[in-house]
Amino acid sequence: MADLVVKNARILLPDRIFDGGVVVENGRISGIKCNTDLPDADEIIDANGNYLLPGLIDCHVHFREPGASSKEDWFTGSCAAVAGGITTVLDMPNTQPPTITMDRLEEKRKIVMDKALVDYGFHFGATLDNKNDLMKLNRVASVKFYMSRTTGNLQVDSEAIIFEDFKILSEKKIPATVHAENNDMVEYWLNKLKDKKDADAMDYAEFRSNICAANAVNTVLFLSRIAKNRLHICHVSTVEELELIRKNKTSNITVEVTPHHLFLTKNDIKRLGNYSKVNPPLRSERDRKALWNAIEEGLIDVIATDHAPHLKKSKERDILTASAGLPGIETMLPLLLNEVNKGRLSIFKLIRLTSENPARIFRIKNKGKIEIGYDADFVIVDMDIEKKVRNEDLFTKCKWSPFDGWKLKGWPVKTFIRGNLVFDEGSIEKIHGTEVAYMEDGS
């Protein structure tokens, strides 16, 4: 007898929709069958004709532990993730202290293993002087390079060091992920912003302009081409970056965009005020349209949230000291399903951008597809549910969203991790998430 059967589903396979059910044994998918061929099981769940998608893999989150658990922690972040149909997250290294040594990576593992509901992996942080740690690395999703200032001792603005580190990672077959903004440009214009009387959120977005990002992307594309490493460019947001990537993209280059850059622009800054502050900032409508066009042409590989929650009090300061970052882990899937309903995005492209490609890019074993032998991570979505995003309904500890009040059609209703029903129409079931395994190192 199987452990779990989900029946009457429209199953999103990589190349087609299959009407039937999935069979789960020992946390893995053991069968994909017509409804009439499904076996008995300890638990049988009726999908009622809804889509069954592979669980989303959010490859860019900031769950804030250690060091800033007042904003988010691994339990509240996990609850928010599963409510948004996300079953695996990859956490960024700019915690307090940052994840830049092997010892700190192990300390972070100990914190997470008792609190996470979702499955998880870690990005390791590059610094100006941690090459010895990079040489020892295994069991990480990537090494993250912050080319401009961030939390912790993580700024790497030396092109020579970036190049040397890229060569190390090329040999180890570990991807480099990059926050690409030119630090000299950012600091130069932010210093000018300090002299501006009554500077506001719009000024901040204008002063941290497109050229800061495009210049840095140009640099890392060149360095990566010579180093022959795998490069993942985070939160691309501008026309200029896309033009450079289009000319230089190879199989070693992958590209990520965020929901806030896909759905918000500078026009939203008046509504959101300091709550709109994010790095890189919100861009123009021209930039936003270019991102969607790049998705359509296949230039974009991943949509990831860059979930960066902050409490309201840290946003309600003057613009220079207000925290930068937006929450987004609960709203990404509903936003994208709404686009599917509108005919703007295919459901197949959605699962490639949010499940299949993240698993492939970051070498995650047995995740990203509904396929026999893969982990039983999936989400049932009801494409007919229409409701508003409401701050008071959110699981994230910060309790606000830039999309508060938006009416969206298409929502996750049940989320499964390794065959465990973790999210069920608003209810959370506590399980222990596990760290992902990676293909190259066999961990």
N, C-alpha and C positions, 0 to 999 in steps of 0.2 A: 504494500500500500504506500502511495506517495505521501509526502509530508504536506504538500499544498498543491491545489489545482486552481487556476484562475480560468474560468470558462466564459463563453459568449463575449469574446474580446475581438477587436479589430487590431491585430498585432502588427506593429511597425517593424518589419524585417528590413535589412539594409536596402533591398531592391524591390520590395513589394509589400502590400498589405495582405495578411493572412487571417481569414475569419476562423476562429477556433479558440484554443486554450493552450496554456503552458502548464507543464508538470514540473514540480520542484522536489528534489531530494537532496538532503544534506547541504542545503544552501545554494545548490547549483541547479540550472535548468537541465532537466533530464529528458524532456520531450516537448515538442510543439505539434499539436495534433488537432484534427477536426473535433468538434464538440462530441460527436457520436463515438469517438475512439478514446476519450479521456478516461483514465482509471479512477478508482475510488481514492480518496485521500483523507488524511486526518482533518484537513480544513479545505473547504471548497468555497470559493468566492466568485460571485457572478458579476462580471464587468458590465452587464446590461447593454452590450453593443457598443460600449465606448472604446476609444483608442487605448491600447496598451503600448506605452513608449518605453525604451530603455531609460533607466534612471539617469538623470543629468549628472555630468561631472563638471563642477565649477572649479576651474584650474587657477582661480585668482581670488582668494578671500583673505581677509584680515580678521581673525577671530580673537585677537587682542590679548591672548594669554601666552606667556606671562606678561605682567606689568600693567595692564590697563583693563582689568576685568570689570571695572565699573561701566565700561562701554559695551562690552560683549564678553562672553566666556564660551567655552566649548560646548556647554550644555545648551545655553540659549541660542547660540549660533547654529547648533545642530537642529534644534527645534525649528528655527526659521528655515533652515535648508530643506528639511523633509516636507514642511508645509509648502515649499515651492517646488517639490518634485525632484530635489537634488539629493543624490544618494552618496556621492563622493565629493570631497573638497580637497584642494591643495592649498595649504596655508603659507602665507608670505613670511619672510624672516624678520621684518622690521618691528619686532616686539621689544619689550623692555625687560631684560637685556636682549639684544638682537641675536638671532641664530647664526653665529659666525664661527663657532668652534665646534669640534666634535662633542665636547662635554656639554655645551649648551643644547646641542641637538638631542642628546640623550635625556637631558633634563626636561626638555619640551615633550619628548615622547612619554615620559612618566606622568606628566600633567594631563596629557590628552587621553591616554588609554583608559582612564577611569571616568572621563566626563563626556566623551564623544558618543553620540548616537549614530552619526554617519561614519562611513569609511573615510579614510583620510591619508594624505601624504604631505610632505613638507618640501618647500623650496629653501635652499641654503643661501646665505648672504655672502656676497663677495665684498672684500674691503681692499684697502691699499696694501695690506700686509698679511693676508692669511693664505698665501699660496700653499704652505705646508698642509693646511687643513683641506684645501681643494685636492691635493694629491692623494689624500686618504679617503676621500668621499666614496660612499656607496649608499644605497637605499634612500635616495632623494630624487624628487621629481626634476629639479633643475638647480642651477645656481643663478641667483637674481643679482643683477647689476643696476644700481641706482646711480644714474649719471648726474643727478642733482640732489640737493639736500633732502633728507627724510629723517624719520625717527631713528636714533641710534647712530653708531659709528659705521655708516654704510655707504657713504658717498664715494663713488669711484669715478673721478673726473680726469684721470690720467689715461690717455689713449694707449700709452706704452704698456701700462699694467693691464688694461682691458685686453689688449692683443695677446699678451703673454698668458693671461688666464684663459682666453678663448682657445689657445693652442693646447693647454692642459685638458680642457674639457673635450676638445676634439679627440684626443687620444683615449679619454675615458668614456666617450660616447654619451656624455651627459649634456642635455641642452643648456644653453644660456638663455635666460629670460631677461629682458631689458626694459627698464623705465627710461625711455629716451627723451630727455630734455637737456639742452646744453646749459650747464650750470653757470658759466660766465654770463651768458645772455640773461638767464633768469635772475641772477643776483643783480646785474646791472640795472635792469628795468624795475625790479622790486625796490631797489634803493631810490630810484626816481619816484616810485609810488609813495615812499615814506614822506617825501617832500610835498605831496599833493594834499591840499586841505580837504577834509571831509571825503577822503577816498572811500569808495564803496565796492560792492561785489562786482559791478560792471567794470569798474576801473581795474580790478584785479584780473579779470578775464582778458581785458584788452592788453594789459601790460605783460602778461605771460602769453605772448602771442604765438601764432602758428610757426614762426620761424625757429623758435626755441626747440620745438619738437622735430621739425624737419631737418634742421642742422644735425641734431644728434642721430637721427635715423640714418642720414647720409653717412655719418662716421661709422656707425656699427655695421652697416651693410658692407662698407669697404673692408673693415678689419675682419669681418667674418668671412668674406670671400677669400682673403689671403690665408686666414687660419684654418679654413675648411671645417668649421664647427657648425653645429646645429644652433640656429638663432631663432628665438621666439620673441617677437616685438609686441609688448603689452599695449593695451588701450590706445591704439592708433585712432586719431581724431581729426585729421586735417587732409584737405585736398593735396597739399604739398607732399606729405608723407606717402600717400597713396601713389602719387606720380613716381616717386623714387622707388618704391617697392615694386611697382609694375615693371619698371625697367630692369630691375635687378633680382627679381624673385627666382629662386631655384628650389629644388626639393629640400634643401637645408634651411630654407627661410619659411617661417610660419607667422601668421598675423592674427592678432586678437582685437576685437572691438567690444565695447561695453554697452549695456542697455541705455545708460544715461547719455552717452554720445549719440546713440541711434534715435532716441526719442525726445531729447531735450536740446535746446539751443540757448543762445544768449537772450533770446526773447523771453525765456522763462526766468531769467535772473531777476527781473522786476518783481515777479510773483514770489520767488523763493528767497530773495535777499541773500544773506550770508549762508543760508542753508544750501545754496547752489555752489559754494566754494569746493572745488575739487581740482586735483592735479592729475593730468592736464585739465584745464578748465573747459567749461562748455563752449562750444564753437558756434559758427554761423550756420544759417539754414543751408547755405551752399555746401559747407563741410558735411552736414548731416546727410544731405541727399547723396553726396559722393560716397559716403559709407554704405548706404543702401545699394547704390549702383555696384559697388565693389563686391558686396555679398552676391548680387545677382550674377556677376561675371565670374565668380569663384575665386577672387583674389583674397578674400577673408577666409581664414580657416576655423576660427573659434569665436564664439560669443561667450564672454565670461563677465561676472558681475563687478569685479574689483570691490566687493562688499567691504566698506570701510565705515562702520558705524561710529558715531559720536553722539554724546548726550547733548540735549538742546542747549544747556548752559555753555558748552564749549563752542557752539555755533553763534551764540548771541553775544558776541564781543565785537570789537572793532575788526575790520576786515583783515588787517595784517596779523592779528593774533588769533583770530577764529580758526578752528581746526578745519583741515581740508579732507574731504572724503564724503561719500554718500553710501547709505545702505541700499542693498538691491537684491539680496538673495531670495527673498520671498516673491518678488514681483517679476523677475526675469521671464519665467515660463508663462505666466498669464499675459504679459505684454506680447510675447512672441506668438502665443496661441491666438490672441486677438488679431494679429497680422495674418495668420493662417486663415482665420475666418473671413478676413477682408480680401483674401486672394493675393496678398502681397508677398507671402512667403509660403513655400511648399512645406508640408509636414516632413518630407524626407530631408530637405535641406536643414530644417530645424534640428532633427536628430543628428545629422552629420556635424553641425556646428557646435552642438552642446553635449554630445555623447561620444560618437565614433571618433571624431578628430581629436578631442582632448585625450582620450585613451591612447590613440596612436602616437600623438606627438610626445606625450610624457611616458610612454612605454609601459602603461599600466596593464597588468595581466588580467585577463578574464573579465573585463568590464567594457562597457560602451556599446554593446549589442545585445539583442535578444537572440541567443544562439545556444544550441546544446553544448553543455560544458562550461558555459559562462556563469558568473555569479547571477543569482536571481534578484537583480536590482531592476525594478521597473516601477512605472507610475501610470495609474489609470487617470485619464483626463476626460472631463465632460465638456465637449465643445459647445454645448447649449447653455451652460450656466453663465449668466450675465450678472455681474455685481461690481460694486465700487471697491477700490482699495481704500481701506480706512485705517488710520494710524492706530486706533484703539484695538484693532483685531490682530496686529502684528505680534509675532513671537520674538523678534529681535529686541534686545534689551533697550536699545535707544528709542524705540516706540515712535518713530516717524519715518516717512517716506516722501521723496520728492514727487511721487505719483499719487499722493493722498487725494481722494476725490475722483480719480480717473475711473470711468466705467469700462470694464474689460469683459469680453466674451470668450470663454474657454478657461477652465481652471482645473488644477489637479485635485482629485478627490481621495485617492489612496496611493500611498508610497510604500514600496517594499524594499528592504535591504537584506540581501542573502536569504530571501524567502520570509523574512519577518515583516509583518504589517506594522509599520512604524507610525504612519500618519493615516488616520481614518476619518475623513470629513470633519477635521478640526480637533480630533483627539490625538494625543501623542502617547505612544507606547515606548517605554524606556528599554533600550537594548544597549549592548556594548558594541560600538563601532570598532573596526580593526584597521590596522595600517595596510595599505595596498602593497602588492608585490610588483616588482619591475622586471621587464623582460631581459635586459642585458646581464644584470648581476645575479639573477636567479633568486633574489631574496623574497 
